């Protein structure tokens, strides 16, 4: 029922920036915790960032701090991922995910997933 549609992926050079968007529908967005995950070829899915619905609290793995920023616009039912200083290690399919009424930013269990958008970083 919940639909998440990612956009903004593409091919960029190392050191450049990119902003991904995730549009949500059939979801009470204002009470949903949102997150971005990524999966590189041959690798497991890893969380990139998460943002709570309650007070805008955010979570980033240590490797993402200072480079990636998650934000949301509740009026537009959209979550964003700003990615700076990209390198080839960031090449992956990036997925948007959502869960409702949960403020646990450490849990990676999410109820809804998008189809993903490809990000490719060349050196």
Secondary structure, 3 states (H helix, E strand, C coil): CCEEEEECCEEEECCCCEEEEEEEECCCHHHEEEEEEEECCCCCCEEEEEECCCCCCEEECCCCCCCEEEEEEHHHCEEEEEECCCCHHHCEEEEEEEEECCCCCCCCCCCEECCCEEEEEEC
